[in-house]
Amino acid sequence: MEGYIGKILRVNLTDGEFAVEDIDPDLIRQYVGGRGLGTKILYDEIDPAIDPLSPENKLIFLNGPLTGTGAPAGSRYMVITKAPLTNTIACSNCGGSFGPELKQAGYDGIIFEGCSEEPVSLWINNDEVEIRSAIDLWGKTTHETDDLIKAEIEDKFVARDTQIACIGPAGENMSKLACIISNKNRAAGRTGVGAVMGSKKLKAIVVRGTKGIRLADGKAFNTAIKSAMDKLNAGPVTSEALPAFGTPVLVNIVNECNILPTYNWQSSSYENAGKISGETMAETIVTRHKGCFACSIACAKCTEIEDPEFKGKGEGPEFENVILMGSSCGIDNLGAIAKASYLCNELGMDTISVGGTIATAMELFEKGYITEKDAGMKLNFGNAQALVAMTEKMGRGEGFGAVMADGGARLAEKFGHPELFMGVKKMEAPAYDPRGVQGMGLQYATSNRGACHVRGYTMANEILGVHEKVDPLITDGKAALVITFQNLTAIIDSAGLCLFVALCPGFLYEEVQGLLNGATGFNYTVDELVQAGDRIWNLERLFNQKAGFTKEDDTLPKRLLEVPAGPGNKVCELDKMLPEYYKLRGWDDGFPGKEKLAELGLE
Amino acid sequence: MTFKQYLPEGSSEGKAKMSLDHGATFGDILKILDIPIELPKIVIINGVIQISDEINARVLIDGDIVSVFPPVGGG
């Protein structure tokens, strides 16, 4: 195998056994790698109806064929499992250097099965694999865990290069918002994959790898890298906006477009957006820029808060959680938002879902459905201290934080007002109000892991005009647009690239094709990759069908469907888009039928 | 890149009020502020994103709120 190693490590945590297995090259070709291949493995090996926190669930870490090869932004590893937050298929995707290191150690990925009785960590040093006790690490934050593991390694250069993926207290407590953290601040964030790791009592994976990665055609690969780099360097978003301001560069524009979730989506613009914008961050709290492995974009922003009340340093916040923790909670204090983000990274929680859950709690509190006695604090909109305090309690599973740690859907239901949860399939929605960007509404409703922006980022065309300009307020053509982005994203993810490459004009299938063919020698055609994206999407959908989902689950919160807002003073007209979406997908009654399955080789 | 350098005197937080002649267009604003015509990627008028290729000819009326951004992205 080239590009890919062709080997996967299977670890049974119940009996402590492990084995290295070959991966069928035909499967790699059909599913590309990472997200696609991991979904295929999970679909074949578990019953999708199981409890995601039971020992029967499997936890798959898997690279893409481009991960670690030097392909631009090729840093990603993916975590595929059944999701505790949504009960759907999960694939959470993470940058940094863990994925590349795992490949250098000689593995495309790891499949964890079963459940350990005591906390353990998995140590990999090339061919040496060892399961060690992690009793001393249990209860530690992700930052403490990282430091303690590195302190255990005698050679300081080896320690420096060792890469770690771990959970914090939230994962140990099996919070449905728990994520997996690498490089202290990079997260496989969404859908609660950290809780699955916690359920298996797996605290950390520690990897050192010094092997090379073979490429099929070095010359072709270098040509493809040059073409990709030329595009990334010429693209104004990837060469200027993201390097200078990071993702929060979006705050002002999303606010000006009146699609900025505010006060738990009761409003779509925020009077104090300027105080929490990327421009303000760059002027006040950003200390330096940082990039993932082999990435020229370097969108990560190291920040420091001097305000004694929220003092701290770390990375972020990112656009999504600036909004979910900021305007959606009515909070304009950048220090508090940054502090809550740092806590999420240290305690191991998804910043988007934590922000969304707190915003839901604040609306429940303002309307009197949650009392100060219930919450142990005032949870009014605008309460910056409560944002930080509740984030910590959620991460540590303390008091009312333990109730909120399973997300906004379960919280709103528990207090009798499920309509105040702003998400889909129990996952909190990201920071674009679909009443003013209709394609994103269809995307949230149909995403295979619940309300998500990075499964089909139609914002790229509907607002940002990256590849072409499309009117965000109309519904015509949106079904096709959503499908195009969903399938393309499945390929970018599965290849091991960061989705931000697609914010570069013209960085579409052809660029990925060039890189994949240079690395793997598969000689993919673009048509084959388009079909592979479709195959991956359909297989995820089949998983969800077997997990018990129906087309009635493809919906949006009542507020977005019934209360007009935004620039067009419209609702999200999902009913106009969804039937066309199913039709263009080739689905009968919301799911792929025999004909579609045969077309994709999924019978 | 930001448009900060093109803001007129007296503006704050990236915002400025402008008095324009009757019939002035969006393109006229760019000329007055010396913004190179090819720079704005995203134009929003009164909260509505403008997708027309003819945006520079769009006539403005009193009270219009115009937002201009260079290419941005994220998420």
HADDOCK unambig.tbl for C-alpha pairs under 7 A between the chains (distance, minus, plus):
assign (segid A and resid 236 and name CA) (segid B and resid 71 and name CA) 6.03 0.50 0.50
assign (segid A and resid 237 and name CA) (segid B and resid 71 and name CA) 5.85 0.50 0.50
assign (segid A and resid 237 and name CA) (segid B and resid 72 and name CA) 5.13 0.50 0.50
assign (segid A and resid 237 and name CA) (segid B and resid 73 and name CA) 5.77 0.50 0.50
assign (segid A and resid 240 and name CA) (segid B and resid 1 and name CA) 6.36 0.50 0.50
assign (segid A and resid 241 and name CA) (segid B and resid 1 and name CA) 6.71 0.50 0.50
assign (segid A and resid 241 and name CA) (segid B and resid 72 and name CA) 5.55 0.50 0.50
assign (segid A and resid 242 and name CA) (segid B and resid 74 and name CA) 6.86 0.50 0.50
assign (segid A and resid 247 and name CA) (segid B and resid 73 and name CA) 6.98 0.50 0.50
assign (segid A and resid 247 and name CA) (segid B and resid 74 and name CA) 4.37 0.50 0.50
assign (segid A and resid 247 and name CA) (segid B and resid 75 and name CA) 5.78 0.50 0.50
assign (segid A and resid 249 and name CA) (segid B and resid 72 and name CA) 6.77 0.50 0.50
assign (segid A and resid 250 and name CA) (segid B and resid 72 and name CA) 6.85 0.50 0.50
assign (segid A and resid 250 and name CA) (segid B and resid 73 and name CA) 6.38 0.50 0.50
assign (segid A and resid 250 and name CA) (segid B and resid 74 and name CA) 6.46 0.50 0.50
assign (segid A and resid 256 and name CA) (segid B and resid 47 and name CA) 5.63 0.50 0.50
assign (segid A and resid 257 and name CA) (segid B and resid 44 and name CA) 6.81 0.50 0.50
assign (segid A and resid 257 and name CA) (segid B and resid 47 and name CA) 4.74 0.50 0.50
assign (segid A and resid 257 and name CA) (segid B and resid 48 and name CA) 6.06 0.50 0.50
assign (segid A and resid 257 and name CA) (segid B and resid 49 and name CA) 6.53 0.50 0.50
assign (segid A and resid 258 and name CA) (segid B and resid 47 and name CA) 5.93 0.50 0.50
assign (segid A and resid 319 and name CA) (segid B and resid 75 and name CA) 6.09 0.50 0.50
assign (segid A and resid 320 and name CA) (segid B and resid 75 and name CA) 6.27 0.50 0.50
assign (segid A and resid 463 and name CA) (segid B and resid 49 and name CA) 6.99 0.50 0.50
assign (segid A and resid 464 and name CA) (segid B and resid 42 and name CA) 6.74 0.50 0.50
assign (segid A and resid 464 and name CA) (segid B and resid 72 and name CA) 6.72 0.50 0.50
assign (segid A and resid 464 and name CA) (segid B and resid 73 and name CA) 6.61 0.50 0.50
assign (segid A and resid 469 and name CA) (segid B and resid 51 and name CA) 5.85 0.50 0.50
assign (segid A and resid 470 and name CA) (segid B and resid 51 and name CA) 6.75 0.50 0.50
assign (segid A and resid 471 and name CA) (segid B and resid 51 and name CA) 6.45 0.50 0.50
assign (segid A and resid 503 and name CA) (segid B and resid 73 and name CA) 6.43 0.50 0.50
assign (segid A and resid 567 and name CA) (segid B and resid 47 and name CA) 5.49 0.50 0.50
assign (segid A and resid 567 and name CA) (segid B and resid 48 and name CA) 5.61 0.50 0.50
